[in-house]
Amino acid sequence: MPDAAPPVLTVVLAAGLATRFGGGKLDAKIGETRVGSWSINALEKAGLAPGIIVVGPRQPQFCSEHPRWRCIVNPEPEAGIGSSIKVALRFAEQQKSEALMIALADMPMVTPEHFRSVAGAQGLAATRYHDGRLGVPARIPKAVFSELADSCGQRGANDFLATHASVQAITTDMASLVDIDTPQDLTLCGQLGRE
């Protein structure tokens, strides 16, 4: 008998083109660990693994360090983060998952505790940032899969989360929400490193 699908399917989005970084940011290192592996390691510590990693046609090297995770290809990463979310939603529907927990591979400082808080919420939940906006990590229940798929674009789930009436906002230490877009961000994360 096949294994049942996990109630919450964890997805790490890793298909971005990293143009502001100059390419290859998920394989750059903070300490001895590749950027993309930080989120995977935190999710494993949180008990939310294995899951899937959405990658572009050229798979980052860090994925090979996590053989329990399944890589799903987004063939059109240039279409923006929304295209990766749609790939993840289709896979979650195929697996009959009850919810999708979305994390980003370029946010290495998110703690296992925050991932657990988001994944363990009831219904739709998202992270509240210092400026009040809602974003990832986020928990997307099956009931709104199609609604999110219809609305996400270049900005991913941001607009959907900002306008949905029932989203639960979950806060965390703002320093843990830094994402890496530039080499300067990588330096900052190195200073914040929690290895």
Contacts in CASP RR format, 6 or more apart in sequence:
PFRMAT RR
TARGET T0000
AUTHOR 0000-0000-0000
METHOD contacts of the structure
MODEL  1
MPDAAPPVLTVVLAAGLATRFGGGKLDAKIGETRVGSWSINALEKAGLAP
GIIVVGPRQPQFCSEHPRWRCIVNPEPEAGIGSSIKVALRFAEQQKSEAL
MIALADMPMVTPEHFRSVAGAQGLAATRYHDGRLGVPARIPKAVFSELAD
SCGQRGANDFLATHASVQAITTDMASLVDIDTPQDLTLCGQLGRE
5 95 0 8 1.000
5 96 0 8 1.000
5 97 0 8 1.000
5 98 0 8 1.000
6 51 0 8 1.000
6 97 0 8 1.000
7 97 0 8 1.000
7 98 0 8 1.000
7 99 0 8 1.000
8 48 0 8 1.000
8 97 0 8 1.000
8 98 0 8 1.000
8 99 0 8 1.000
8 100 0 8 1.000
8 101 0 8 1.000
8 119 0 8 1.000
8 120 0 8 1.000
8 139 0 8 1.000
9 51 0 8 1.000
9 52 0 8 1.000
9 88 0 8 1.000
9 91 0 8 1.000
9 92 0 8 1.000
9 95 0 8 1.000
9 97 0 8 1.000
9 99 0 8 1.000
9 100 0 8 1.000
9 101 0 8 1.000
10 43 0 8 1.000
10 48 0 8 1.000
10 49 0 8 1.000
10 50 0 8 1.000
10 51 0 8 1.000
10 52 0 8 1.000
10 101 0 8 1.000
10 103 0 8 1.000
10 119 0 8 1.000
11 51 0 8 1.000
11 52 0 8 1.000
11 53 0 8 1.000
11 54 0 8 1.000
11 88 0 8 1.000
11 91 0 8 1.000
11 92 0 8 1.000
11 100 0 8 1.000
11 101 0 8 1.000
11 102 0 8 1.000
11 103 0 8 1.000
12 36 0 8 1.000
12 39 0 8 1.000
12 40 0 8 1.000
12 43 0 8 1.000
12 51 0 8 1.000
12 52 0 8 1.000
12 53 0 8 1.000
12 54 0 8 1.000
12 69 0 8 1.000
12 103 0 8 1.000
12 104 0 8 1.000
12 105 0 8 1.000
13 54 0 8 1.000
13 81 0 8 1.000
13 84 0 8 1.000
13 85 0 8 1.000
13 88 0 8 1.000
13 102 0 8 1.000
13 103 0 8 1.000
13 104 0 8 1.000
13 105 0 8 1.000
13 136 0 8 1.000
14 26 0 8 1.000
14 36 0 8 1.000
14 53 0 8 1.000
14 54 0 8 1.000
14 55 0 8 1.000
14 56 0 8 1.000
14 60 0 8 1.000
14 62 0 8 1.000
14 63 0 8 1.000
14 105 0 8 1.000
14 106 0 8 1.000
15 54 0 8 1.000
15 55 0 8 1.000
15 56 0 8 1.000
15 74 0 8 1.000
15 77 0 8 1.000
15 83 0 8 1.000
15 84 0 8 1.000
16 56 0 8 1.000
16 77 0 8 1.000
16 80 0 8 1.000
16 81 0 8 1.000
16 84 0 8 1.000
17 23 0 8 1.000
17 77 0 8 1.000
17 78 0 8 1.000
18 24 0 8 1.000
18 25 0 8 1.000
18 26 0 8 1.000
18 106 0 8 1.000
20 181 0 8 1.000
20 182 0 8 1.000
21 28 0 8 1.000
21 180 0 8 1.000
21 181 0 8 1.000
21 182 0 8 1.000
21 183 0 8 1.000
21 186 0 8 1.000
24 60 0 8 1.000
25 35 0 8 1.000
25 106 0 8 1.000
25 180 0 8 1.000
25 186 0 8 1.000
26 34 0 8 1.000
26 35 0 8 1.000
26 36 0 8 1.000
26 60 0 8 1.000
26 62 0 8 1.000
26 105 0 8 1.000
26 106 0 8 1.000
27 34 0 8 1.000
27 35 0 8 1.000
27 36 0 8 1.000
27 60 0 8 1.000
27 61 0 8 1.000
27 62 0 8 1.000
28 34 0 8 1.000
28 35 0 8 1.000
28 180 0 8 1.000
28 186 0 8 1.000
29 35 0 8 1.000
30 38 0 8 1.000
30 108 0 8 1.000
30 186 0 8 1.000
30 189 0 8 1.000
30 190 0 8 1.000
30 193 0 8 1.000
30 195 0 8 1.000
31 190 0 8 1.000
31 193 0 8 1.000
31 195 0 8 1.000
32 195 0 8 1.000
33 41 0 8 1.000
33 195 0 8 1.000
34 60 0 8 1.000
34 61 0 8 1.000
34 62 0 8 1.000
34 65 0 8 1.000
35 62 0 8 1.000
35 105 0 8 1.000
35 106 0 8 1.000
35 108 0 8 1.000
35 180 0 8 1.000
35 186 0 8 1.000
35 189 0 8 1.000
36 60 0 8 1.000
36 62 0 8 1.000
36 105 0 8 1.000
36 106 0 8 1.000
36 108 0 8 1.000
37 62 0 8 1.000
37 65 0 8 1.000
37 66 0 8 1.000
38 108 0 8 1.000
38 109 0 8 1.000
39 103 0 8 1.000
39 104 0 8 1.000
39 105 0 8 1.000
39 107 0 8 1.000
39 108 0 8 1.000
39 110 0 8 1.000
40 49 0 8 1.000
40 53 0 8 1.000
40 62 0 8 1.000
40 65 0 8 1.000
40 66 0 8 1.000
40 69 0 8 1.000
40 105 0 8 1.000
42 110 0 8 1.000
42 111 0 8 1.000
42 112 0 8 1.000
42 115 0 8 1.000
43 49 0 8 1.000
43 51 0 8 1.000
43 103 0 8 1.000
43 112 0 8 1.000
43 115 0 8 1.000
44 50 0 8 1.000
45 112 0 8 1.000
46 112 0 8 1.000
46 113 0 8 1.000
46 115 0 8 1.000
46 116 0 8 1.000
46 119 0 8 1.000
47 112 0 8 1.000
47 116 0 8 1.000
48 101 0 8 1.000
48 115 0 8 1.000
48 116 0 8 1.000
48 119 0 8 1.000
49 68 0 8 1.000
49 69 0 8 1.000
50 66 0 8 1.000
50 68 0 8 1.000
50 69 0 8 1.000
50 70 0 8 1.000
51 68 0 8 1.000
51 69 0 8 1.000
51 70 0 8 1.000
52 69 0 8 1.000
52 70 0 8 1.000
52 71 0 8 1.000
52 72 0 8 1.000
52 88 0 8 1.000
52 91 0 8 1.000
53 63 0 8 1.000
53 66 0 8 1.000
53 69 0 8 1.000
53 70 0 8 1.000
53 71 0 8 1.000
53 72 0 8 1.000
53 105 0 8 1.000
54 71 0 8 1.000
54 72 0 8 1.000
54 73 0 8 1.000
54 74 0 8 1.000
54 84 0 8 1.000
54 87 0 8 1.000
54 88 0 8 1.000
55 63 0 8 1.000
55 71 0 8 1.000
55 72 0 8 1.000
55 73 0 8 1.000
55 74 0 8 1.000
56 73 0 8 1.000
56 74 0 8 1.000
56 75 0 8 1.000
56 77 0 8 1.000
57 73 0 8 1.000
57 75 0 8 1.000
57 77 0 8 1.000
59 71 0 8 1.000
59 73 0 8 1.000
60 105 0 8 1.000
62 105 0 8 1.000
63 69 0 8 1.000
63 71 0 8 1.000
72 87 0 8 1.000
72 88 0 8 1.000
72 91 0 8 1.000
73 87 0 8 1.000
74 83 0 8 1.000
74 84 0 8 1.000
74 87 0 8 1.000
76 83 0 8 1.000
77 83 0 8 1.000
77 84 0 8 1.000
79 153 0 8 1.000
79 154 0 8 1.000
80 153 0 8 1.000
80 154 0 8 1.000
80 156 0 8 1.000
81 152 0 8 1.000
81 153 0 8 1.000
81 154 0 8 1.000
81 155 0 8 1.000
81 156 0 8 1.000
82 152 0 8 1.000
82 153 0 8 1.000
82 154 0 8 1.000
82 155 0 8 1.000
82 156 0 8 1.000
82 157 0 8 1.000
83 153 0 8 1.000
85 102 0 8 1.000
85 148 0 8 1.000
85 149 0 8 1.000
85 152 0 8 1.000
85 156 0 8 1.000
85 157 0 8 1.000
86 149 0 8 1.000
86 152 0 8 1.000
88 100 0 8 1.000
88 102 0 8 1.000
89 100 0 8 1.000
89 140 0 8 1.000
89 145 0 8 1.000
89 148 0 8 1.000
89 149 0 8 1.000
90 149 0 8 1.000
92 99 0 8 1.000
92 100 0 8 1.000
92 142 0 8 1.000
92 145 0 8 1.000
93 142 0 8 1.000
93 145 0 8 1.000
97 142 0 8 1.000
98 141 0 8 1.000
98 142 0 8 1.000
99 119 0 8 1.000
99 123 0 8 1.000
99 139 0 8 1.000
99 140 0 8 1.000
99 141 0 8 1.000
99 142 0 8 1.000
100 139 0 8 1.000
100 140 0 8 1.000
100 145 0 8 1.000
101 115 0 8 1.000
101 118 0 8 1.000
101 119 0 8 1.000
101 137 0 8 1.000
101 138 0 8 1.000
101 139 0 8 1.000
101 140 0 8 1.000
102 136 0 8 1.000
102 137 0 8 1.000
102 138 0 8 1.000
102 139 0 8 1.000
102 140 0 8 1.000
102 157 0 8 1.000
103 110 0 8 1.000
103 115 0 8 1.000
103 136 0 8 1.000
103 137 0 8 1.000
104 136 0 8 1.000
104 137 0 8 1.000
104 179 0 8 1.000
106 179 0 8 1.000
106 180 0 8 1.000
106 181 0 8 1.000
107 136 0 8 1.000
107 137 0 8 1.000
107 177 0 8 1.000
107 178 0 8 1.000
107 179 0 8 1.000
107 180 0 8 1.000
108 180 0 8 1.000
108 189 0 8 1.000
109 175 0 8 1.000
109 176 0 8 1.000
109 177 0 8 1.000
109 178 0 8 1.000
109 189 0 8 1.000
109 192 0 8 1.000
109 193 0 8 1.000
109 194 0 8 1.000
110 137 0 8 1.000
110 172 0 8 1.000
110 176 0 8 1.000
110 177 0 8 1.000
111 172 0 8 1.000
111 173 0 8 1.000
111 176 0 8 1.000
111 194 0 8 1.000
113 172 0 8 1.000
114 127 0 8 1.000
114 137 0 8 1.000
114 170 0 8 1.000
114 172 0 8 1.000
114 176 0 8 1.000
115 137 0 8 1.000
117 170 0 8 1.000
117 172 0 8 1.000
118 125 0 8 1.000
118 126 0 8 1.000
118 127 0 8 1.000
118 137 0 8 1.000
118 138 0 8 1.000
118 139 0 8 1.000
118 170 0 8 1.000
119 139 0 8 1.000
120 139 0 8 1.000
121 139 0 8 1.000
121 168 0 8 1.000
121 170 0 8 1.000
122 168 0 8 1.000
123 139 0 8 1.000
123 141 0 8 1.000
123 143 0 8 1.000
123 166 0 8 1.000
123 168 0 8 1.000
124 138 0 8 1.000
124 139 0 8 1.000
124 140 0 8 1.000
124 141 0 8 1.000
124 144 0 8 1.000
124 161 0 8 1.000
124 164 0 8 1.000
124 166 0 8 1.000
124 167 0 8 1.000
124 168 0 8 1.000
125 138 0 8 1.000
125 139 0 8 1.000
125 167 0 8 1.000
125 168 0 8 1.000
125 169 0 8 1.000
125 170 0 8 1.000
126 134 0 8 1.000
126 135 0 8 1.000
126 136 0 8 1.000
126 137 0 8 1.000
126 138 0 8 1.000
126 139 0 8 1.000
126 157 0 8 1.000
126 161 0 8 1.000
126 167 0 8 1.000
126 168 0 8 1.000
126 169 0 8 1.000
126 170 0 8 1.000
127 134 0 8 1.000
127 135 0 8 1.000
127 136 0 8 1.000
127 137 0 8 1.000
127 138 0 8 1.000
127 169 0 8 1.000
127 170 0 8 1.000
127 171 0 8 1.000
127 172 0 8 1.000
127 177 0 8 1.000
128 134 0 8 1.000
128 135 0 8 1.000
128 169 0 8 1.000
128 170 0 8 1.000
128 171 0 8 1.000
129 135 0 8 1.000
129 174 0 8 1.000
129 177 0 8 1.000
130 174 0 8 1.000
130 177 0 8 1.000
133 158 0 8 1.000
133 162 0 8 1.000
134 158 0 8 1.000
134 161 0 8 1.000
134 162 0 8 1.000
134 167 0 8 1.000
134 169 0 8 1.000
135 157 0 8 1.000
135 158 0 8 1.000
135 161 0 8 1.000
136 157 0 8 1.000
138 157 0 8 1.000
138 161 0 8 1.000
140 148 0 8 1.000
140 157 0 8 1.000
144 164 0 8 1.000
147 160 0 8 1.000
148 157 0 8 1.000
148 160 0 8 1.000
151 159 0 8 1.000
151 160 0 8 1.000
152 159 0 8 1.000
152 160 0 8 1.000
153 159 0 8 1.000
161 167 0 8 1.000
175 192 0 8 1.000
178 185 0 8 1.000
178 188 0 8 1.000
178 189 0 8 1.000
178 192 0 8 1.000
179 185 0 8 1.000
180 186 0 8 1.000
180 189 0 8 1.000
END
